[in-house]
Amino acid sequence: MDSKSITRSFLSVKTDIPFSDKREDPSVIDPTGRIKIIFSDGLDTSTISDGIKLYKVKSDWEEVEENVIVNLDENSPSIVYINKSDRTKFAEGKEYKLSITDKVKSSRGISLKEEFTNYFAVDYLFNLDSEGILDLNKKRTLMVCISDIHLGANDSYAEINGNRDALVNFLNQVRISPNVKELVIAGDLIDEWFVPMNLDTFNGKTQLDFVKSVAFNNKPVIDAFNNIIKEGKVKVTYVPGNHDLLINSEDIQSIMPGISEARDVRGLGAYTPPDFPEVVIEHGHRYNFYCAPDYSNQSLTQTDSILPPGYFFTRMATSSVIQGRPELNVTFPPVEKKEMDAVQFLYFLYWTVWKGLITDFPVKEGLDEKVINTGIDGFSDFYAINDVLPYQNSENDYIDVNLYNGIIETWDERQNKNLVSVKIPTDEAVLKGAFASHLDDQSSVQFFDNPNSDKRIVIFGHSHEARVITSFNGKQEKNVYVNSGTWIDKNKCTMTFVVIIPPKSEDSTPVYVNLYQYSPRGNIKKLDSQALTDMK
């Protein structure tokens, strides 16, 4: 939000901090004790005190004037500074209104064309130290959310190795912080997908054995989580992701006894804090064609299998990465876009997406070699990439597929089973499922723009792309969507986390939704901060 500026033959003004003219959408600034205001002309000093006011905005929208000192810059008659009269910083966790009226005049008698009225909220000086945030007086109110840790059973291919020590340090800081009330793990804690094609994921044993082997391989991380859980001061909640959608409650409790779990349909879950109904946290794969629980192979496996096609792609991609993404050396069987009905056209789109994925992540084994070792979720055979790649029957031009036969026709039914509130059209789901932006859009589609939803803050993981997006719903209420990012080693932006800070008192307005990045040295960098001021 740019500073408001009045030009032409009137006095104009700008400030050294970003402002907003919307009370419900204030700019967020770091703690400061001074505001610099720059006018377009030298001022008549006798008009300053009556024309510049600062107000603190309370939860009932009452505006209480603050005692401030307005000083003229010694070197420039067009610059003034606002300080609190006691020379302290503006209060953290509070919203303020700055008002500059036409009573302020330049030395030539020029005034503002209209009142300069803007709102800002002062963020907290955030930290995870044992002393905590001073303005919160050791009160536990913060909700911290992380996701996409991807703990693996074998460091030769696991996605988190280098960042593991930093994660342990981060969790230890969460434990000792006097301000953290909840820690939410928004999916992909355990990685059951990122395994080379040729390997037996469970090594001839059970899923429970696999989970315990992951815990053993990442013992410092699991110990850090368990220390938080055992101490009991911070509630820890686990929400399943797609890479751990088969991991059940027994599995999780075997390595993290006492952890809270948020589950609904098998392989899915969403968490809303009991005292914060406007918030929802989930992994986000519920809305992804390639990663949401899929039921189309149950007749093949004769089990309640839910593994989606993204599982097979990830196995292939893992091998491609380990092999150094070798040169593509395959010939795709021809699939042509001929006269076809709507379903066949969608299978053509599905083939197009798979062809692109295979091209981007080629493997030495090619398309026909049966090298994908399953032994998971009812699958027991070895499969080739061609088993998931659609093909065209040369006799009738019909596009078919071996695995996930019927995945197009059953998408709406699948969404019903997976509790998707607002149905995503099949063509959109097929074509856009691989894009992070499509997941981001679902925050609005499923929640903010959904008249049956009361959510104002949505946190997803899944895409590994940490970001904050704001919007306004039909009631003109501000909403905040955050993607919590990831902790894997090889990511452009990694070791990110989200913090929600509710109002610190009954007469305070701002709820802060902040995105941070942790560093190997334990430093914390703020990436974005938003404030909502009309949540009760």
C-alpha positions as CSV (number, residue, x, y, z in Angstrom):
1,M,0.0,0.0,0.0
2,D,1.5,3.3,-1.1
3,S,1.5,6.4,0.9
4,K,-1.4,8.6,0.0
5,S,-0.4,11.8,-1.8
6,I,-2.3,15.0,-2.5
7,T,-0.9,17.0,-5.5
8,R,-1.8,19.9,-7.8
9,S,-2.1,23.3,-6.2
10,F,-2.6,21.9,-2.7
11,L,-0.2,20.8,-0.1
12,S,0.8,17.2,-0.5
13,V,2.2,14.8,2.2
14,K,3.9,11.5,2.5
15,T,5.4,9.5,5.3
16,D,8.4,7.2,6.0
17,I,6.1,4.2,6.8
18,P,3.5,2.5,4.6
19,F,0.0,3.6,5.2
20,S,-3.5,2.4,4.4
21,D,-6.7,4.5,4.4
22,K,-8.8,1.4,5.4
23,R,-9.4,0.8,9.0
24,E,-10.0,-2.9,8.4
25,D,-6.8,-3.3,6.4
26,P,-4.1,-1.3,8.2
27,S,-0.5,-1.4,7.1
28,V,1.8,-3.3,9.4
29,I,5.0,-1.7,10.7
30,D,7.7,-2.8,13.0
31,P,7.9,-1.3,16.4
32,T,9.1,2.4,16.3
33,G,9.0,5.5,18.4
34,R,8.8,8.1,15.6
35,I,6.9,8.8,12.4
36,K,8.4,11.1,9.8
37,I,6.0,13.2,7.7
38,I,7.2,15.0,4.7
39,F,5.2,17.9,3.2
40,S,5.6,19.4,-0.3
41,D,6.2,22.9,1.2
42,G,7.6,24.5,4.2
43,L,5.1,24.7,7.1
44,D,3.6,27.4,9.2
45,T,4.7,26.0,12.5
46,S,1.7,27.6,14.3
47,T,-0.7,25.4,12.5
48,I,1.0,22.0,13.2
49,S,-0.3,21.1,16.6
50,D,-3.9,21.6,15.7
51,G,-3.8,19.8,12.4
52,I,-1.8,16.6,13.1
53,K,-3.4,14.1,15.4
54,L,-2.7,10.5,16.3
55,Y,-5.4,8.1,17.7
56,K,-5.4,4.6,19.1
57,V,-8.2,2.5,17.6
58,K,-10.0,0.2,20.1
59,S,-11.9,-3.0,19.4
60,D,-15.2,-1.2,19.3
61,W,-13.7,1.2,16.8
62,E,-13.5,4.0,19.4
63,E,-10.6,6.3,18.6
64,V,-8.7,7.6,21.6
65,E,-6.4,10.5,21.0
66,E,-2.8,9.9,21.9
67,N,-0.6,12.4,23.6
68,V,2.1,13.2,21.0
69,I,4.9,15.7,20.4
70,V,5.2,17.1,16.9
71,N,8.6,18.5,16.1
72,L,9.8,20.4,13.1
73,D,13.0,19.1,11.5
74,E,15.9,21.4,12.3
75,N,17.2,21.4,8.7
76,S,13.9,21.4,6.7
77,P,10.7,23.3,7.4
78,S,8.7,20.8,5.3
79,I,9.5,17.8,7.6
80,V,8.0,17.0,10.9
81,Y,8.3,14.1,13.4
82,I,5.7,12.6,15.6
83,N,6.7,11.1,18.9
84,K,4.7,9.9,21.9
85,S,4.9,12.5,24.6
86,D,6.7,10.0,27.0
87,R,9.2,9.2,24.2
88,T,8.3,5.5,24.3
89,K,7.6,3.4,21.2
90,F,4.1,3.0,19.8
91,A,2.4,0.1,21.5
92,E,3.0,-3.3,19.9
93,G,-0.2,-5.1,19.0
94,K,-2.2,-1.9,18.6
95,E,-3.8,-0.1,15.6
96,Y,-3.4,3.6,15.1
97,K,-5.0,6.3,13.0
98,L,-3.0,9.2,11.7
99,S,-5.0,12.3,10.8
100,I,-3.7,15.4,9.1
101,T,-6.3,18.0,8.4
102,D,-6.5,21.2,6.3
103,K,-5.7,23.1,9.5
104,V,-2.0,22.4,8.6
105,K,-0.8,25.2,6.3
106,S,2.4,26.0,4.5
107,S,4.2,29.2,5.0
108,R,2.5,30.4,1.8
109,G,-1.0,29.5,3.2
110,I,-1.5,26.4,1.2
111,S,-3.4,23.5,2.8
112,L,-4.4,19.9,2.0
113,K,-7.3,19.5,-0.4
114,E,-8.7,16.8,1.9
115,E,-7.9,15.1,5.2
116,F,-5.0,12.7,5.1
117,T,-6.4,9.8,7.2
118,N,-4.5,6.5,7.4
119,Y,-4.3,3.4,9.6
120,F,-1.4,1.3,10.7
121,A,-0.8,-1.5,13.1
122,V,2.4,-2.0,15.1
123,D,3.7,-5.6,14.9
124,Y,5.3,-7.4,17.7
125,L,9.1,-7.7,18.1
126,F,8.8,-11.4,17.4
127,N,11.2,-13.9,18.9
128,L,11.2,-17.5,20.2
129,D,13.6,-16.8,23.1
130,S,12.9,-17.9,26.6
131,E,12.1,-14.4,27.7
132,G,9.4,-14.1,25.0
133,I,7.8,-11.1,23.5
134,L,7.9,-8.5,26.2
135,D,4.6,-6.9,25.3
136,L,2.8,-10.2,25.8
137,N,4.0,-10.6,29.4
138,K,4.7,-14.3,29.0
139,K,1.1,-14.9,27.9
140,R,0.6,-18.0,25.7
141,T,-1.4,-16.9,22.7
142,L,0.7,-17.7,19.6
143,M,-0.2,-20.4,17.1
144,V,2.8,-21.6,15.1
145,C,2.3,-23.7,11.9
146,I,4.9,-25.6,9.9
147,S,4.5,-28.2,7.1
148,D,6.3,-30.3,4.5
149,I,9.2,-31.5,6.6
150,H,9.4,-34.8,4.7
151,L,11.3,-37.0,7.1
152,G,12.7,-40.0,5.3
153,A,13.9,-43.5,6.3
154,N,17.2,-43.2,4.4
155,D,19.4,-40.2,4.1
156,S,20.7,-41.2,0.7
157,Y,17.5,-40.0,-0.8
158,A,15.5,-38.2,1.9
159,E,14.7,-34.6,1.2
160,I,15.7,-33.2,4.6
161,N,19.3,-33.7,5.8
162,G,21.1,-30.4,5.9
163,N,18.1,-28.6,7.5
164,R,17.5,-31.2,10.2
165,D,19.7,-29.6,12.9
166,A,18.1,-26.2,12.3
167,L,14.6,-27.8,12.6
168,V,15.6,-29.3,16.0
169,N,16.8,-25.9,17.2
170,F,13.6,-24.3,16.0
171,L,11.5,-26.9,17.8
172,N,13.5,-26.4,21.0
173,Q,12.9,-22.7,20.8
174,V,9.2,-23.3,20.3
175,R,9.2,-25.4,23.5
176,I,11.0,-22.8,25.6
177,S,9.0,-19.8,24.3
178,P,6.6,-18.6,26.9
179,N,4.2,-17.2,24.2
180,V,3.6,-20.3,22.0
181,K,0.2,-21.9,22.7
182,E,-0.1,-24.3,19.7
183,L,2.2,-25.9,17.1
184,V,0.4,-27.3,14.1
185,I,2.1,-29.7,11.6
186,A,0.2,-29.2,8.4
187,G,1.1,-32.4,6.6
188,D,4.0,-34.3,5.0
189,L,5.7,-34.9,8.3
190,I,6.6,-38.5,7.2
191,D,7.5,-39.1,3.6
192,E,6.2,-42.4,2.2
193,W,6.4,-41.3,-1.4
194,F,9.9,-39.9,-2.0
195,V,11.5,-43.3,-2.5
196,P,13.4,-44.5,-5.6
197,M,11.3,-46.7,-7.9
198,N,13.2,-49.9,-7.5
199,L,13.1,-49.9,-3.7
200,D,10.7,-51.8,-1.5
201,T,9.4,-48.9,0.7
202,F,8.7,-51.1,3.7
203,N,11.7,-53.4,3.1
204,G,9.5,-56.4,3.4
205,K,8.0,-55.2,6.7
206,T,4.9,-53.2,7.7
207,Q,4.0,-49.6,7.5
208,L,4.3,-49.3,11.2
209,D,7.9,-50.6,11.0
210,F,8.6,-48.0,8.2
211,V,7.3,-45.2,10.4
212,K,9.5,-46.4,13.3
213,S,12.5,-46.5,11.0
214,V,11.8,-42.9,9.9
215,A,11.6,-41.9,13.6
216,F,14.9,-43.7,14.2
217,N,16.6,-42.1,11.3
218,N,15.4,-38.7,12.5
219,K,15.6,-39.3,16.2
220,P,16.7,-35.7,17.2
221,V,13.7,-34.3,15.4
222,I,11.2,-36.7,16.8
223,D,12.7,-36.2,20.3
224,A,12.3,-32.5,19.9
225,F,8.6,-32.9,19.0
226,N,8.1,-35.4,21.9
227,N,9.7,-33.0,24.4
228,I,7.1,-30.4,23.5
229,I,4.3,-32.9,23.7
230,K,5.4,-34.3,27.1
231,E,6.0,-30.9,28.6
232,G,2.3,-30.2,27.9
233,K,2.6,-26.4,27.7
234,V,2.2,-26.3,23.9
235,K,-0.6,-28.2,22.1
236,V,0.9,-30.1,19.1
237,T,-1.5,-31.1,16.3
238,Y,-0.8,-33.2,13.3
239,V,-2.7,-32.9,10.0
240,P,-2.1,-35.5,7.3
241,G,-0.6,-34.6,3.9
242,N,-0.4,-36.5,0.7
243,H,3.1,-37.9,1.3
244,D,1.8,-39.4,4.6
245,L,-1.8,-39.9,3.7
246,L,-1.6,-43.6,4.5
247,I,0.0,-43.0,7.9
248,N,-2.7,-43.8,10.4
249,S,-3.2,-42.7,14.0
250,E,-1.6,-45.9,15.3
251,D,1.5,-45.1,13.3
252,I,1.8,-41.5,14.5
253,Q,1.0,-42.3,18.1
254,S,3.7,-45.0,18.1
255,I,6.4,-42.4,17.6
256,M,4.7,-39.3,19.1
257,P,2.5,-40.5,21.9
258,G,-0.1,-38.0,23.0
259,I,0.0,-35.8,19.9
260,S,-3.3,-34.3,18.8
261,E,-4.6,-35.3,15.4
262,A,-7.0,-33.5,13.0
263,R,-8.5,-36.1,10.6
264,D,-11.7,-36.4,8.6
265,V,-11.7,-38.7,5.6
266,R,-8.9,-41.2,5.5
267,G,-5.8,-39.5,4.2
268,L,-7.2,-36.0,4.9
269,G,-7.7,-33.6,7.7
270,A,-8.3,-30.0,8.6
271,Y,-7.7,-28.2,11.9
272,T,-9.6,-25.2,13.3
273,P,-8.5,-24.1,16.8
274,P,-11.4,-24.3,19.3
275,D,-11.1,-20.7,20.3
276,F,-10.4,-19.4,16.8
277,P,-13.2,-20.6,14.5
278,E,-12.2,-18.2,11.7
279,V,-9.0,-20.2,11.1
280,V,-8.5,-23.4,9.1
281,I,-5.3,-25.2,8.5
282,E,-4.9,-28.2,6.2
283,H,-2.3,-29.6,3.8
284,G,-4.2,-28.7,0.7
285,H,-4.0,-32.0,-1.3
286,R,-7.7,-32.4,-0.9
287,Y,-8.1,-30.1,-3.8
288,N,-5.4,-31.6,-6.1
289,F,-6.4,-34.1,-8.8
290,Y,-3.1,-35.9,-8.6
291,C,-2.7,-36.0,-4.8
292,A,-6.1,-36.3,-3.2
293,P,-7.2,-39.7,-2.0
294,D,-8.3,-41.7,-5.1
295,Y,-10.6,-44.7,-5.2
296,S,-10.4,-45.8,-8.8
297,N,-7.9,-48.7,-8.2
298,Q,-9.9,-50.5,-5.5
299,S,-11.3,-53.1,-7.9
300,L,-7.7,-53.8,-9.0
301,T,-6.2,-54.1,-5.5
302,Q,-9.3,-55.6,-3.9
303,T,-8.6,-53.3,-0.9
304,D,-9.7,-49.8,0.2
305,S,-6.7,-48.3,-1.7
306,I,-6.6,-44.5,-1.8
307,L,-3.1,-43.9,-3.4
308,P,-3.5,-41.2,-6.0
309,P,-1.5,-41.0,-9.3
310,G,0.9,-38.5,-7.7
311,Y,2.4,-41.3,-5.8
312,F,3.7,-43.0,-8.9
313,F,4.9,-39.7,-10.3
314,T,6.9,-39.0,-7.1
315,R,8.5,-42.5,-7.2
316,M,9.6,-41.8,-10.8
317,A,10.7,-38.2,-10.0
318,T,12.8,-39.5,-7.0
319,S,14.7,-41.9,-9.3
320,S,15.1,-39.1,-11.9
321,V,16.7,-36.8,-9.3
322,I,19.0,-39.5,-7.9
323,Q,20.0,-40.4,-11.5
324,G,20.9,-36.7,-12.2
325,R,17.8,-36.2,-14.4
326,P,19.3,-38.1,-17.4
327,E,18.6,-37.1,-21.0
328,L,15.2,-38.1,-22.2
329,N,15.5,-41.2,-24.4
330,V,12.0,-42.5,-24.9
331,T,9.5,-42.5,-27.7
332,F,6.0,-41.8,-26.6
333,P,3.3,-43.9,-28.2
334,P,1.2,-41.6,-30.3
335,V,-1.9,-40.2,-28.8
336,E,-3.9,-38.0,-31.1
337,K,-6.7,-35.5,-30.5
338,K,-9.3,-36.8,-32.9
339,E,-13.1,-36.8,-32.8
340,M,-13.8,-37.5,-29.1
341,D,-16.4,-36.9,-26.5
342,A,-15.9,-34.8,-23.4
343,V,-14.5,-37.7,-21.3
344,Q,-12.1,-38.8,-24.0
345,F,-10.9,-35.2,-24.4
346,L,-10.2,-35.1,-20.6
347,Y,-8.2,-38.3,-20.9
348,F,-6.2,-36.6,-23.7
349,L,-5.5,-33.7,-21.3
350,Y,-4.5,-36.2,-18.6
351,W,-2.1,-37.8,-21.1
352,T,-0.7,-34.4,-22.0
353,V,0.1,-33.7,-18.4
354,W,1.7,-37.1,-17.8
355,K,3.8,-36.7,-21.0
356,G,5.1,-33.3,-19.7
357,L,6.0,-34.8,-16.2
358,I,7.9,-37.7,-17.8
359,T,9.7,-35.3,-20.1
360,D,10.7,-33.1,-17.1
361,F,11.8,-36.1,-15.0
362,P,13.2,-38.8,-17.3
363,V,14.6,-42.0,-15.9
364,K,17.1,-44.4,-17.4
365,E,14.7,-47.3,-17.3
366,G,12.3,-45.9,-19.9
367,L,8.6,-46.4,-20.2
368,D,8.2,-50.2,-20.4
369,E,10.5,-51.6,-17.8
370,K,8.5,-52.8,-14.7
371,V,10.6,-51.2,-12.0
372,I,8.2,-49.4,-9.7
373,N,8.3,-51.6,-6.6
374,T,5.0,-51.0,-4.7
375,G,4.0,-53.3,-1.9
376,I,1.9,-50.5,-0.4
377,D,-1.8,-49.8,0.1
378,G,-2.9,-53.0,-1.6
379,F,-0.5,-52.7,-4.6
380,S,1.8,-55.7,-4.7
381,D,3.2,-55.8,-8.3
382,F,6.0,-54.1,-10.1
383,Y,4.7,-51.4,-12.5
384,A,6.1,-49.6,-15.5
385,I,5.6,-45.9,-16.2
386,N,3.4,-46.9,-19.2
387,D,1.0,-48.4,-16.6
388,V,0.1,-44.9,-15.5
389,L,0.6,-43.2,-18.9
390,P,-2.7,-43.2,-21.0
391,Y,-2.5,-44.8,-24.4
392,Q,-4.6,-44.8,-27.5
393,N,-6.1,-48.0,-28.9
394,S,-5.1,-48.3,-32.5
395,E,-8.3,-50.1,-33.5
396,N,-10.9,-47.6,-32.1
397,D,-8.8,-44.6,-31.2
398,Y,-10.1,-44.9,-27.6
399,I,-7.8,-43.4,-25.0
400,D,-7.4,-45.8,-22.0
401,V,-5.1,-46.3,-19.1
402,N,-4.1,-49.4,-17.0
403,L,-3.8,-47.8,-13.5
404,Y,-6.4,-45.2,-12.5
405,N,-8.9,-46.4,-15.0
406,G,-12.0,-44.3,-14.5
407,I,-10.1,-41.4,-12.8
408,I,-11.7,-38.9,-15.1
409,E,-15.3,-40.1,-14.8
410,T,-15.2,-40.4,-11.0
411,W,-13.6,-37.0,-10.2
412,D,-16.9,-35.5,-8.9
413,E,-17.6,-38.6,-6.8
414,R,-14.1,-38.5,-5.5
415,Q,-14.5,-34.8,-4.4
416,N,-17.7,-35.8,-2.6
417,K,-15.9,-38.6,-0.7
418,N,-13.1,-36.2,0.1
419,L,-15.4,-33.5,1.5
420,V,-14.6,-30.8,-1.1
421,S,-17.1,-28.1,-0.5
422,V,-17.0,-26.3,-3.9
423,K,-16.5,-28.7,-6.7
424,I,-13.5,-28.1,-9.1
425,P,-14.3,-28.7,-12.8
426,T,-12.5,-31.8,-14.1
427,D,-10.7,-30.0,-16.9
428,E,-9.4,-27.4,-14.5
429,A,-8.3,-30.0,-12.0
430,V,-6.4,-32.0,-14.6
431,L,-4.7,-29.1,-16.3
432,K,-3.9,-26.9,-13.2
433,G,-3.3,-29.5,-10.6
434,A,0.5,-29.3,-10.9
435,F,0.5,-25.5,-10.3
436,A,1.0,-23.9,-6.9
437,S,-1.3,-21.0,-8.0
438,H,-4.2,-23.4,-8.3
439,L,-3.8,-24.5,-4.7
440,D,-3.6,-20.8,-3.7
441,D,-6.8,-20.1,-5.5
442,Q,-8.7,-22.8,-3.5
443,S,-8.3,-20.7,-0.4
444,S,-10.8,-18.3,-2.0
445,V,-12.9,-20.9,-3.8
446,Q,-13.4,-23.2,-0.9
447,F,-13.5,-20.7,1.9
448,F,-13.3,-16.9,1.4
449,D,-15.8,-16.7,-1.5
450,N,-17.9,-19.6,-0.2
451,P,-21.1,-18.2,1.4
452,N,-21.3,-21.2,3.7
453,S,-17.8,-20.7,5.1
454,D,-16.9,-18.4,8.0
455,K,-13.1,-18.7,7.6
456,R,-11.0,-15.6,7.4
457,I,-7.5,-17.1,7.7
458,V,-6.5,-20.2,5.6
459,I,-3.2,-21.9,5.9
460,F,-2.1,-24.6,3.3
461,G,1.2,-26.4,2.8
462,H,1.8,-28.9,-0.1
463,S,3.2,-26.6,-2.8
464,H,6.5,-25.8,-0.9
465,E,6.0,-22.1,-2.1
466,A,5.7,-19.9,1.0
467,R,3.6,-16.8,0.3
468,V,0.9,-14.6,1.7
469,I,-2.1,-13.4,-0.3
470,T,-4.8,-11.1,0.9
471,S,-8.3,-10.6,-0.4
472,F,-11.8,-9.2,0.5
473,N,-14.9,-11.4,0.5
474,G,-18.4,-10.4,-0.5
475,K,-18.9,-8.7,2.9
476,Q,-15.8,-6.6,2.3
477,E,-14.0,-8.4,5.1
478,K,-10.3,-8.9,4.8
479,N,-9.0,-12.4,4.4
480,V,-5.5,-13.8,4.6
481,Y,-4.2,-16.9,2.9
482,V,-0.7,-18.2,3.8
483,N,1.2,-21.1,2.4
484,S,3.6,-22.4,5.1
485,G,6.3,-23.5,2.6
486,T,8.7,-26.3,3.5
487,W,11.7,-27.4,5.5
488,I,13.4,-29.6,2.8
489,D,17.0,-28.9,1.9
490,K,16.8,-28.1,-1.8
491,N,14.1,-25.4,-2.1
492,K,14.5,-21.8,-3.2
493,C,12.9,-20.6,0.1
494,T,13.0,-23.1,2.9
495,M,12.6,-23.4,6.7
496,T,9.5,-21.2,6.7
497,F,6.7,-21.0,9.3
498,V,3.5,-19.1,10.0
499,V,2.6,-17.4,13.2
500,I,-0.9,-16.2,14.1
501,I,-1.1,-13.7,17.0
502,P,-4.6,-12.9,18.3
503,P,-5.5,-9.6,19.9
504,K,-3.5,-9.1,23.1
505,S,-6.4,-7.6,25.0
506,E,-10.1,-7.0,24.8
507,D,-9.7,-3.4,23.6
508,S,-7.1,-4.3,20.9
509,T,-8.1,-4.8,17.3
510,P,-5.3,-6.5,15.3
511,V,-5.0,-10.2,14.6
512,Y,-1.5,-10.7,13.0
513,V,-0.8,-13.4,10.4
514,N,3.0,-13.5,9.8
515,L,5.3,-15.5,7.6
516,Y,8.8,-16.1,8.8
517,Q,12.0,-17.9,7.7
518,Y,14.3,-19.6,10.1
519,S,18.1,-19.7,9.5
520,P,20.7,-22.4,10.3
521,R,22.1,-19.9,12.9
522,G,18.8,-19.5,14.6
523,N,18.0,-16.1,13.2
524,I,14.4,-15.3,12.2
525,K,13.5,-13.2,9.2
526,K,10.1,-11.8,8.7
527,L,8.9,-12.4,5.1
528,D,5.4,-10.8,5.4
529,S,3.0,-9.6,7.9
530,Q,-0.8,-8.9,7.7
531,A,-3.3,-7.6,10.2
532,L,-7.0,-8.2,10.4
533,T,-8.8,-5.7,12.7
534,D,-12.5,-6.7,12.5
535,M,-12.4,-10.3,14.0
536,K,-14.1,-10.7,17.3
